[in-house]
Amino acid sequence: MKVVRAVPTESISEKLSVQRLGEALGVRNLRVNVFTLAEGSMSKHMHREQEEVYLVLDGTAMIDVDQEQFKVGEREALAVPARAWHRVANVGYGPLTFFVAAAPVVDDDAEIAG
């Protein structure tokens, strides 16, 4: 067991970075990541098998899940069921940092809306 500092440094796009905590912590049955989103939104996507929990650490998110919108503030969490189309947008001032836990761990589980 070890303690890992959660600082997203791996760039996914010019606005989105991630730290893959599962790899750093040696977790195999749960996907855990911390993201920072500068402004704008992530791509709309869906996971065929994975359920996800989003926990906002800093900032304010608007999370669209299918046809509903949820404003999620600091220290608030939202569960997203498998097969639900969703997108996270930064609607606050400054960067949005959020934690995501997903299970089961499945490779190539996501579909991105075109």
C-alpha positions as CSV (number, residue, x, y, z in Angstrom):
1,M,0.0,0.0,0.0
2,K,1.1,3.5,-0.7
3,V,0.0,7.1,-0.7
4,V,-0.1,8.9,-4.1
5,R,-0.5,12.6,-4.7
6,A,-3.4,13.2,-7.0
7,V,-2.2,15.8,-9.6
8,P,-3.4,15.4,-13.2
9,T,-0.4,15.8,-15.4
10,E,-1.0,13.6,-18.5
11,S,-2.5,15.7,-21.2
12,I,-5.5,14.2,-23.0
13,S,-6.3,17.5,-24.9
14,E,-5.3,21.1,-24.6
15,K,-8.0,21.6,-22.0
16,L,-8.2,18.2,-20.3
17,S,-5.5,16.4,-18.2
18,V,-5.7,13.2,-16.1
19,Q,-3.8,11.2,-13.5
20,R,-4.6,7.5,-13.7
21,L,-4.7,6.7,-10.0
22,G,-5.5,3.0,-10.4
23,E,-2.2,2.3,-12.1
24,A,-0.3,4.4,-9.5
25,L,-2.0,2.6,-6.6
26,G,-2.0,-0.9,-8.1
27,V,-5.8,-1.1,-8.1
28,R,-7.0,-3.8,-10.6
29,N,-10.8,-4.1,-10.1
30,L,-11.7,-0.4,-10.1
31,R,-10.8,2.3,-12.5
32,V,-9.9,5.6,-10.6
33,N,-8.8,8.8,-12.2
34,V,-8.5,12.5,-11.3
35,F,-9.1,15.0,-14.1
36,T,-8.6,18.7,-14.5
37,L,-10.7,20.5,-17.2
38,A,-9.7,24.1,-18.0
39,E,-12.8,25.3,-19.7
40,G,-15.4,23.9,-22.0
41,S,-16.5,20.3,-21.9
42,M,-15.4,16.7,-22.4
43,S,-16.7,14.7,-25.4
44,K,-20.1,13.2,-25.0
45,H,-19.6,9.5,-24.3
46,M,-21.1,6.3,-23.0
47,H,-19.7,3.2,-21.3
48,R,-21.3,0.0,-22.3
49,E,-20.6,-1.9,-19.0
50,Q,-19.0,0.6,-16.5
51,E,-20.9,2.5,-13.9
52,E,-19.1,5.7,-12.8
53,V,-19.1,8.0,-9.9
54,Y,-18.0,11.6,-10.4
55,L,-16.9,13.6,-7.4
56,V,-16.1,17.3,-7.9
57,L,-13.0,18.3,-5.9
58,D,-12.6,22.0,-7.1
59,G,-14.8,24.1,-9.3
60,T,-18.3,23.6,-10.6
61,A,-19.4,21.0,-13.2
62,M,-22.6,20.7,-15.3
63,I,-23.0,17.0,-16.0
64,D,-25.4,16.0,-18.7
65,V,-26.7,12.4,-18.3
66,D,-29.0,11.3,-21.2
67,Q,-31.6,14.1,-21.2
68,E,-31.0,15.6,-17.7
69,Q,-28.5,18.2,-16.5
70,F,-27.0,18.2,-13.0
71,K,-25.0,21.1,-11.5
72,V,-22.4,19.5,-9.3
73,G,-20.3,21.6,-6.9
74,E,-17.3,21.1,-4.8
75,R,-17.5,17.9,-2.6
76,E,-20.7,16.8,-4.4
77,A,-21.0,13.5,-6.3
78,L,-23.1,12.0,-9.0
79,A,-23.4,8.4,-10.2
80,V,-23.7,7.7,-13.9
81,P,-25.2,4.3,-14.8
82,A,-23.8,2.1,-17.6
83,R,-25.2,2.8,-21.1
84,A,-26.0,6.5,-20.2
85,W,-24.7,9.1,-22.6
86,H,-22.9,11.8,-20.6
87,R,-20.7,14.9,-20.8
88,V,-18.9,16.9,-18.2
89,A,-18.6,20.7,-18.6
90,N,-16.7,23.2,-16.6
91,V,-19.2,26.0,-15.7
92,G,-17.3,27.7,-12.9
93,Y,-14.4,30.1,-12.6
94,G,-11.0,28.5,-13.0
95,P,-10.2,24.9,-13.5
96,L,-12.5,22.0,-12.7
97,T,-10.9,19.1,-10.9
98,F,-12.9,15.9,-10.4
99,F,-12.4,12.3,-9.3
100,V,-14.0,9.4,-11.3
101,A,-14.3,5.8,-10.1
102,A,-15.6,3.2,-12.5
103,A,-16.3,-0.5,-12.4
104,P,-15.9,-3.1,-13.7
105,V,-12.6,-2.4,-15.3
106,V,-13.2,-3.0,-19.0
107,D,-10.9,-2.1,-21.9
108,D,-12.5,-0.3,-24.9
109,D,-15.7,0.2,-23.0
110,A,-16.4,3.8,-24.2
111,E,-18.3,5.0,-27.2
112,I,-17.7,8.6,-28.2
113,A,-20.6,10.6,-29.8
114,G,-19.7,11.7,-33.3
